Structure formats: C-alpha cells, structure tokens
Amino acid sequence: MFYIIQGNDATPDSLLNDAAERIITLTVKYCGGSGRIIKPEVT
C-alpha cells in the first residue's frame, strides 16, 4: 500500500507524522506486513 499524507504551511510536521504512524499501525494490524515513513526533501 502507498499513502500520501500532506498538509499545508499551517500544518505542523508532528501532526503529519502522527497521522502517518496511526495509518501504518492500523494497516499492519488488519492487513499484516510492515510499514515505514518516507519523507522527501522539500526545497
């Protein structure tokens, strides 16, 4: 699975990271497998 989590200038990185962690946790719980967060370089 591939999820895209995005916000805007007013969205703190910690909120996006928490959302990604919750999605990974639930996906692994119900579907198995493993997950990781990939953060691209933003210029």
Secondary structure, DSSP 8 states (H G I E B T S, - for coil): --------TTS-HHHHHHHHHHHHHHHHHHH-S----------
